[in-house]
Amino acid sequence: MAIPPSFEPAGFTPGFLDHGGPYHLGPAVEGVRVVGLMICPHHINYQDAAHGGVISTFADVALSHAVYDAERPRLAPSTVTLTVNYLVGAKLGDWLEARVRIDRLGGRTAYTSGGVWRGEEQIATMSGVFAIRRP
């Protein structure tokens, strides 16, 4: 499967995220941009599926990006808790999309939830709590 044309490279800061991606940003759904990931050979475990750590990192990236992008100037989120429930495995070549909701954005804390999707099939649920710093 190809990366949908409505998605562009995320260009996240170099470092750890370079190893988990590459990530892509798509159009907003209910005000929050969708984050995409193509499952590549470096994501695959010994069972020929995407490693669970790849999916949990993808969830953390998508949830934290929603918080980061929620205000201008941008927020600085730090993960407090992350919960991922795996429903179905992802395979090499799968295009995944993380769809996020910001459930509550407070003064110092943000609550988020959503899911990871392969087409019309949800493969994981996710939720996270983030400490936020405002400039």
C-alpha positions in Angstrom: 0.0 0.0 0.0 1.2 3.5 -0.7 1.2 6.5 1.6 -2.0 8.5 0.8 -1.3 11.7 -1.1 -3.1 13.8 1.6 -0.2 12.9 4.1 3.2 14.7 4.2 6.4 13.8 6.1 6.0 14.9 9.7 9.6 16.1 10.0 9.7 15.6 13.7 12.9 16.6 15.6 15.8 14.2 14.8 16.6 11.6 17.4 14.5 8.8 18.8 11.6 9.4 16.5 13.8 8.8 13.4 14.1 5.2 14.5 10.3 4.6 15.0 9.1 6.3 11.9 9.0 7.8 9.4 5.8 9.4 10.6 3.4 11.4 8.4 0.8 14.1 9.1 -2.5 14.1 7.4 -5.6 16.2 7.4 -7.4 17.1 10.6 -10.3 15.2 11.9 -12.4 17.3 14.3 -9.5 19.7 14.7 -6.7 17.2 15.3 -4.3 16.1 12.6 -4.2 12.4 11.8 -0.7 10.8 12.1 0.3 8.0 9.7 2.9 5.3 9.7 3.8 2.7 7.0 5.0 -0.5 8.6 8.5 -1.1 7.3 11.0 -4.0 7.7 12.6 -2.3 10.7 9.3 -2.5 12.6 8.8 -6.2 12.2 9.4 -8.7 15.1 10.1 -12.5 14.9 6.4 -13.2 14.3 6.4 -11.2 11.1 4.2 -8.5 12.7 4.9 -5.0 13.8 6.5 -5.1 17.3 4.2 -3.9 20.1 6.7 -1.3 21.0 6.3 0.2 17.5 2.5 0.5 18.0 2.9 2.0 21.5 5.5 4.5 20.3 3.2 5.4 17.4 0.3 5.9 19.9 2.5 8.1 22.1 3.7 10.2 19.1 0.1 10.7 17.9 -1.4 11.6 21.3 1.5 13.9 22.3 1.4 15.6 18.9 -2.3 16.4 19.3 -1.5 18.2 22.6 1.6 19.9 21.1 -0.5 21.2 18.2 -3.6 22.2 20.3 -2.6 25.9 21.0 -0.4 28.7 19.6 2.2 29.1 20.8 2.7 25.4 20.8 2.6 23.3 24.0 5.4 21.2 25.4 3.8 17.8 26.5 5.5 15.2 28.6 3.9 11.7 28.8 2.6 10.9 32.3 0.6 7.8 31.4 0.1 5.8 28.2 -2.3 2.9 27.8 -2.4 0.9 24.6 -4.7 -2.1 24.0 -3.7 -4.3 21.1 -6.7 -5.7 19.1 -5.1 -7.1 15.9 -1.5 -7.2 14.7 -0.1 -5.1 11.9 2.0 -6.6 9.1 4.7 -5.4 6.8 3.4 -2.8 4.3 0.3 -1.9 6.4 -0.6 1.8 6.4 -1.7 2.8 9.9 -3.5 6.0 11.0 -3.7 7.3 14.5 -6.9 9.2 15.2 -6.9 11.2 18.4 -9.3 13.1 20.6 -8.3 15.7 23.2 -10.7 14.8 25.9 -9.7 17.6 28.3 -7.0 20.3 28.0 -6.4 21.9 31.4 -3.9 24.3 32.7 -1.2 21.7 33.4 -2.6 18.4 32.2 -4.1 17.1 29.0 -6.2 13.9 28.6 -6.3 12.2 25.2 -7.7 9.1 23.7 -8.1 7.5 20.3 -7.3 4.5 18.1 -4.9 3.1 15.6 -6.6 2.1 12.3 -5.6 0.0 9.3 -8.2 1.2 6.8 -11.6 0.6 8.4 -10.2 -1.9 10.9 -9.2 -0.6 14.4 -6.1 -2.5 15.5 -5.5 -0.7 18.8 -7.1 1.7 21.3 -5.0 4.3 23.2 -5.2 6.9 25.9 -2.7 9.2 27.5 -2.3 11.8 30.1 0.3 14.5 29.5 1.9 17.2 31.7 2.0 20.4 29.7 4.2 23.5 29.8 3.1 26.7 28.2 5.7 29.2 27.0 
